[in-house]
């Protein structure tokens, strides 16, 4: 398969996405088309780099913060470990979804030896002032690739804003209408540096360890508790995640049978972090 083949396949998904995606947030059709066209161009470069097994080209597609904090040698080792043993002659982009500043892309690498089998790689892209840049690759990257968290004060401010917006009338209650947010909002306390001095203006918020949650969830009438995922700051853009973790996961009609979550997006304007919108929901 040649690089031109990637260019023939991707516009088909452009059409599917443009016609049917209910998740595209934009101010106009022209802006949406420009965003998608520029992302498709970067996805084409990514597919081409996979085809050539070019770790350097994939690394260069990452945002500046990732490159500043992650040595190429570390990334190249992880890239080689993941791609070794895989045939890269048939690469297909199957899904593209843009929500605000974040683009999500699913790519399949087909296995020629076992018909119908494929290797999956998920890409998260962020729209920076420098255009679309890779934010994360799964499963290629693991938890050792922590970056964009060195400014502790900024991380705390972003988490404070995320919690504030999560508990606002347009937050979790609107995004997850299938269940009510309980009177007591419990966040998981793990002793992380970013938890220090993290106070919410909402008096309902309680910080408890996992053992305390297990011991007190009945008294507090908790169907679930909250935890925040990794915050990443990329220049003047930041993302944060809040997970909703069920206490009891059994029962076919239980709306809390699996972990749920919501992404929050922020931009720094005039020296202040501002909430700009919600991202993906799962």
C-alpha positions in Angstrom: 0.0 0.0 0.0 1.4 3.4 -1.0 1.1 6.7 0.9 -1.4 7.8 -1.9 -3.7 5.0 -0.8 -4.0 6.7 2.6 -5.1 9.9 0.8 -7.8 8.0 -1.1 -9.3 6.4 2.1 -9.4 9.3 4.4 -11.8 11.6 2.4 -14.4 8.8 2.7 -14.4 9.2 6.5 -14.4 12.9 6.0 -17.8 12.5 4.3 -19.2 10.1 6.9 -18.1 12.4 9.7 -19.4 15.5 8.1 -22.8 14.1 7.4 -23.5 12.1 10.5 -21.4 13.2 13.5 -23.6 14.8 16.2 -20.6 15.9 18.2 -19.0 18.6 16.0 -19.0 21.9 17.8 -18.1 24.9 15.7 -19.2 28.4 15.0 -19.7 27.9 11.3 -19.6 25.2 8.6 -16.6 26.8 7.1 -14.7 26.7 10.4 -15.7 23.1 10.9 -14.5 22.2 7.4 -11.2 24.0 7.9 -10.6 22.2 11.2 -11.4 18.8 9.8 -9.4 19.3 6.7 -6.3 20.4 8.6 -6.7 17.4 11.0 -7.1 15.0 8.1 -3.9 16.3 6.7 -2.1 15.5 10.0 -3.7 12.1 10.2 -2.5 11.4 6.7 1.1 12.2 7.9 0.6 10.0 10.9 -0.6 7.0 8.8 2.3 7.5 6.4 4.8 7.5 9.3 3.3 4.3 10.7 3.6 2.8 7.2 7.3 3.7 7.1 7.8 2.8 10.8 9.2 6.2 11.3 9.4 7.0 15.0 10.9 10.4 14.4 8.1 11.6 12.2 5.5 10.5 14.7 7.4 12.2 17.5 7.5 15.4 15.5 3.7 15.4 15.2 3.4 15.7 19.0 2.8 19.0 20.7 5.7 21.1 21.9 5.2 20.4 25.6 5.4 16.6 25.0 8.7 17.1 23.0 10.2 19.4 25.6 9.5 16.9 28.4 9.9 13.6 26.6 13.3 12.5 25.2 13.0 11.1 21.7 14.9 8.0 22.8 12.2 7.1 25.3 9.5 7.6 22.8 11.4 5.6 20.1 11.8 2.7 22.5 8.1 2.6 23.2 7.3 3.0 19.5 9.6 0.1 18.5 8.2 -2.1 21.2 4.6 -1.5 20.0 5.2 -1.7 16.2 7.6 -4.7 16.1 5.9 -7.7 14.6 3.1 -5.8 13.0 2.7 -5.5 9.3 2.0 -1.9 8.3 1.0 -2.3 4.6 -2.7 -1.9 5.3 -3.6 1.1 7.5 -7.1 2.5 7.7 -8.5 5.5 9.5 -11.9 4.4 10.8 -13.2 7.2 13.0 -12.7 11.0 13.4 -14.4 13.1 16.0 -13.8 16.7 16.9 -15.1 18.2 20.1 -13.9 21.7 20.7 -10.1 21.8 20.9 -9.7 18.0 20.8 -9.8 15.6 17.9 -10.1 11.8 18.4 -9.0 9.4 15.7 -9.1 5.6 15.5 -6.7 3.8 13.1 -6.6 0.1 12.3 -3.5 -1.8 11.1 -4.8 -4.9 9.4 -3.1 -8.2 10.0 -2.5 -9.9 6.7 -1.8 -13.3 8.2 -5.1 -13.5 10.2 -8.0 -12.3 8.0 -10.3 -9.9 9.8 -7.8 -9.2 12.6 -6.3 -5.8 13.2 -4.2 -3.8 15.7 -5.9 -0.6 17.0 -4.2 2.7 17.8 -6.2 5.6 19.2 -4.9 9.2 18.6 -5.9 12.2 20.6 -5.1 15.5 18.9 -5.1 19.0 20.4 -5.7 22.2 18.4 -2.9 24.6 19.4 -1.8 27.9 18.0 0.6 25.9 15.9 -2.2 23.8 14.4 -3.3 20.2 15.3 -0.7 18.3 17.3 -0.7 14.9 18.9 -1.7 14.8 22.5 -1.7 11.1 23.2 -1.4 7.7 21.6 -3.0 4.6 23.1 -1.9 1.9 23.6 1.6 3.0 22.4 2.1 5.3 25.4 1.7 4.3 29.0 1.5 6.0 32.4 5.3 6.7 32.5 4.7 9.4 29.8 3.6 12.1 32.2 3.9 15.6 30.8 2.3 19.0 31.0 1.9 19.0 34.8 5.0 20.8 36.0 3.2 24.0 36.8 1.5 22.9 40.0 -0.3 26.2 40.6 -1.8 26.1 37.1 -2.8 22.4 37.5 -4.6 23.3 40.8 -6.4 26.2 39.1 -7.5 24.1 36.2 -8.8 21.3 38.6 -10.6 23.9 40.7 -12.3 25.3 37.5 -13.2 21.7 36.4 -14.8 20.9 39.7 -16.7 24.2 39.7 -18.0 23.6 36.2 -18.8 19.9 36.9 -21.1 21.0 39.7 -22.7 23.9 37.8 -26.3 23.5 36.4 -24.9 22.9 32.9 -22.3 20.4 34.1 -22.6 16.7 35.2 -26.3 17.0 35.9 -27.0 18.0 32.3 -24.4 15.8 30.7 -25.6 12.7 32.6 -29.3 13.1 32.8 -29.8 9.4 33.4 -29.0 9.8 37.1 -29.1 12.5 39.8 -26.0 14.0 41.4 -26.2 13.2 45.1 -26.2 15.8 47.8 -22.8 14.7 49.0 -20.0 15.1 46.4 -17.1 12.9 47.3 -13.7 13.2 45.5 -11.1 10.5 45.9 -8.1 11.7 48.0 -4.8 10.0 47.0 -2.3 12.4 48.5 -1.3 13.8 45.1 0.5 17.1 45.0 -2.2 18.7 43.0 -4.8 18.0 45.7 -3.0 20.3 48.2 -5.0 23.5 48.8 -7.6 22.4 46.2 -10.7 23.8 47.8 -14.0 23.9 46.0 -16.5 26.8 46.6 -19.2 24.2 46.7 -19.8 23.1 50.3 -21.0 19.7 49.1 -17.5 18.6 48.2 -15.8 16.1 50.5 -12.4 14.6 50.0 -12.1 11.0 51.2 -9.6 8.2 50.8 -10.7 4.9 49.2 -10.9 3.2 52.5 -13.0 6.0 53.9 -15.3 5.8 50.9 -15.8 2.1 51.5 -16.5 2.7 55.2 -18.9 5.7 54.8 -20.6 5.3 51.5 -23.9 3.9 53.0 -24.1 6.7 55.6 -23.4 9.3 52.9 -25.8 7.6 50.4 -23.2 7.5 47.7 -24.0 5.6 44.5 -20.7 6.8 43.1 -17.7 9.0 43.8 -15.5 11.2 41.7 -11.8 11.3 40.7 -9.9 13.5 38.4 -7.7 12.2 35.7 -4.5 13.6 34.5 -4.4 17.3 33.7 -2.2 18.4 30.7 -1.1 21.9 29.9 0.1 22.6 26.4 1.1 26.2 26.0 -2.2 28.1 26.4 -4.4 25.1 26.2 -5.3 22.6 29.0 -7.4 19.5 29.4 -8.7 17.8 32.5 -10.9 14.8 33.1 -13.4 13.9 35.9 -14.3 10.2 36.3 -17.5 9.0 37.9 -16.8 5.7 39.6 -19.7 3.5 40.8 -19.8 2.0 44.3 -21.8 -1.0 43.1 -21.3 -2.3 39.6 -23.8 -5.1 39.5 -27.4 -5.1 38.3 -28.6 -5.0 34.7 -30.7 -1.9 35.3 -28.1 -0.2 37.4 -27.2 3.2 35.7 -23.9 3.1 37.6 -22.7 -0.2 36.3 -19.6 1.2 34.7 -17.3 4.1 35.1 -18.3 7.3 33.3 -16.4 10.5 32.7 -16.3 13.9 31.1 -13.5 16.0 29.6 -13.0 19.7 30.3 -11.2 22.1 28.0 -9.5 25.4 29.0 -7.6 28.3 27.3 -5.4 30.9 28.9 -6.5 34.4 28.0 -5.0 37.6 29.4 -3.1 35.6 31.9 -6.1 33.8 33.3 -7.3 30.2 32.7 -10.8 30.2 31.2 -13.2 27.3 30.8 -14.1 27.0 27.1 -16.2 23.9 26.9 -16.8 20.2 27.5 -15.0 17.6 25.4 -15.7 13.9 25.1 -18.1 12.0 27.3 -17.8 8.3 28.1 
